[in-house]
Amino acid sequence: MAPRILLARHGQTQWSLSGKHTGRTDVPLLDEGRRGAKLLGERLHQPPYDGLPGIEVRTSPLARARETCELAGFGARARTWDTLMEWDYGAYEGMTPADIQAVRPGWLIWRDGVPEGETLAEVTARADEVVTWARSQDRDVLLFAHGHILRSIAARWLSLPLDFAARIRLNPTSLSVLGWAYGEPAIETWNDVGHMAGSA
């Protein structure tokens, strides 16, 4: 069977809650984010996943992703990978979309990029590196990372341009699966937060 990518977005942080662009700033998880990470882990250790024996696990080195990975029960099996770091937002780090729109009306990150940070081409290249690596594996892979880079990986898994990612939102501690349909790359599951039901 061709390998799949399971995508786990990190838990809620104060910046993700307020909508701030959180690239390389190491913002910690909130209690809600830690709870969500544990619930995600419980889900991945129950059928049909059963702890994902033998799966290759990688995590972004940023604390919010690493802690999510650890709380979900995969820390001992995970290798950190800089390629999974969030987009470097440059001058827009810590700003909300509304803040940016106030100085740059009509701005869309997936089309317009960011000043003093990573270019669209650079983010595309990183996403392509992940996709190429995942497809070369002889088993499924589980990635703990961040909203924009995971959406970018999904777009490139489908061989679509990066701006497709604008159309696929991703919530904290969500689970998504990129797989195959009739031999073509496909989204099997997207932004699934069923494990969060009743967690408030």
C-alpha positions in Angstrom: 0.0 0.0 0.0 1.3 3.5 -0.9 2.2 5.5 2.2 -0.1 8.1 3.7 0.6 11.3 5.7 -1.3 11.8 8.9 -1.2 15.5 9.9 -1.7 16.7 13.5 -1.8 20.4 14.1 -0.5 21.6 17.5 -2.8 22.5 20.3 -4.3 25.9 21.1 -1.9 28.7 22.1 -2.8 32.3 23.1 -1.6 33.6 19.7 -3.6 31.0 17.7 -6.6 31.8 19.8 -6.3 35.5 19.0 -5.5 34.9 15.4 -1.9 36.2 15.5 0.5 34.9 12.9 2.8 32.6 14.9 5.8 31.6 12.8 9.0 31.1 14.7 8.0 32.7 18.0 7.9 29.8 20.5 4.5 30.4 22.1 3.5 27.7 24.7 0.3 25.7 24.6 -2.6 26.9 26.7 -4.3 24.4 29.1 -6.9 24.0 26.4 -4.2 23.0 24.0 -2.7 20.5 26.3 -6.1 18.9 26.9 -6.7 18.8 23.2 -3.3 17.1 22.6 -4.1 14.4 25.1 -7.5 13.8 23.5 -5.9 13.5 20.1 -3.5 11.0 21.6 -6.3 9.0 23.1 -8.0 8.9 19.7 -4.8 7.7 18.0 -4.3 5.0 20.5 -7.9 3.6 19.9 -9.3 1.7 16.9 -8.8 2.1 14.0 -5.4 3.6 14.7 -4.4 1.5 17.7 -1.3 3.5 18.5 -0.1 3.5 14.9 2.5 0.7 15.4 5.5 1.1 13.1 4.5 4.5 11.9 7.3 7.1 11.2 6.8 10.1 13.4 8.3 13.6 12.8 7.6 16.9 14.6 8.5 20.5 14.2 11.1 21.5 16.7 9.0 24.4 18.0 7.7 23.8 21.5 4.0 23.9 20.7 4.3 21.1 18.2 6.8 19.1 20.3 4.6 19.3 23.4 1.5 18.3 21.4 3.5 15.3 20.1 4.6 14.3 23.6 1.2 14.7 25.2 -0.4 12.6 22.4 2.0 9.8 23.4 4.4 9.9 20.4 7.3 11.9 21.9 9.6 8.9 22.4 9.1 7.8 18.7 9.4 11.2 17.1 12.3 12.9 15.4 12.4 16.7 15.1 12.6 18.1 11.6 13.3 21.8 10.8 11.4 21.4 7.5 8.2 21.2 9.5 8.6 24.6 11.1 5.9 27.1 10.6 6.1 29.8 7.8 8.6 32.5 8.7 6.2 35.5 8.7 8.9 38.1 8.8 7.6 41.6 9.5 4.1 40.2 10.0 5.0 37.9 12.9 2.6 38.5 15.8 0.1 40.4 13.6 -3.5 39.4 13.0 -5.0 39.4 9.5 -7.0 42.5 10.4 -3.8 44.2 11.5 -2.2 43.5 8.2 -5.3 44.4 6.2 -5.3 47.8 7.8 -2.0 48.6 6.2 -2.3 46.4 3.1 -6.0 46.1 2.1 -6.9 43.0 0.2 -3.8 41.1 1.4 -3.8 37.3 1.3 -0.8 35.4 2.5 -1.2 32.6 0.0 -1.1 35.1 -2.9 0.9 38.0 -1.6 3.4 36.5 0.8 5.1 38.4 3.6 7.9 41.0 3.7 11.2 40.1 5.3 10.1 36.4 5.7 9.8 33.3 3.6 8.7 33.6 0.1 5.9 31.6 -1.5 8.5 29.7 -3.5 10.5 28.8 -0.3 7.4 27.5 1.5 6.5 25.5 -1.6 9.9 24.0 -1.7 9.7 23.0 2.0 6.3 21.4 1.5 7.6 19.6 -1.6 10.5 18.2 0.4 8.0 16.7 3.0 5.8 15.2 0.2 8.8 13.7 -1.6 10.1 12.2 1.6 6.8 10.8 2.7 6.2 9.1 -0.7 9.6 7.5 -0.5 8.7 5.7 2.8 7.6 2.1 3.1 5.1 3.0 5.8 2.7 5.8 6.8 4.0 8.9 8.5 2.6 11.1 11.3 3.6 14.8 11.4 3.1 17.2 14.2 3.3 20.7 13.0 1.6 24.0 12.3 -1.5 25.3 10.4 0.1 27.0 7.4 2.9 24.5 6.7 0.4 21.6 7.0 -2.0 23.3 4.7 0.9 23.8 2.3 1.9 20.2 2.5 -1.7 19.2 1.6 -1.7 21.5 -1.4 1.5 20.1 -2.7 0.5 16.5 -2.0 -2.3 17.1 -4.5 0.2 18.7 -6.9 -1.7 22.0 -6.6 -0.3 25.5 -6.3 0.2 26.8 -2.8 -2.8 29.2 -3.0 -5.1 26.1 -2.9 -4.2 26.0 0.9 -6.3 29.2 1.3 -9.4 27.0 0.8 -8.7 24.4 3.5 -8.8 25.6 7.1 -7.2 23.7 9.9 -8.1 23.9 13.6 -5.8 23.3 16.5 -5.3 19.6 17.5 -7.1 18.5 14.3 -6.3 15.3 12.5 -6.1 15.0 8.8 -5.1 12.2 6.5 -3.6 12.6 3.0 -3.8 9.4 1.0 -4.8 8.0 -2.3 -7.9 7.4 -4.4 -7.8 5.3 -7.6 -4.0 5.7 -7.6 -4.1 9.5 -7.4 -3.2 11.7 -4.4 -6.3 12.6 -2.4 -7.5 14.0 0.9 -9.0 11.1 2.9 -9.9 13.2 6.0 -9.5 16.9 6.7 -9.7 19.0 9.9 -11.3 16.3 12.0 -11.7 17.4 15.6 -14.2 14.8 16.6 -12.0 13.9 19.6 -12.6 17.4 20.9 -16.3 16.9 21.4 -17.3 17.6 24.9 -13.8 18.7 26.0 -14.7 22.2 27.1 
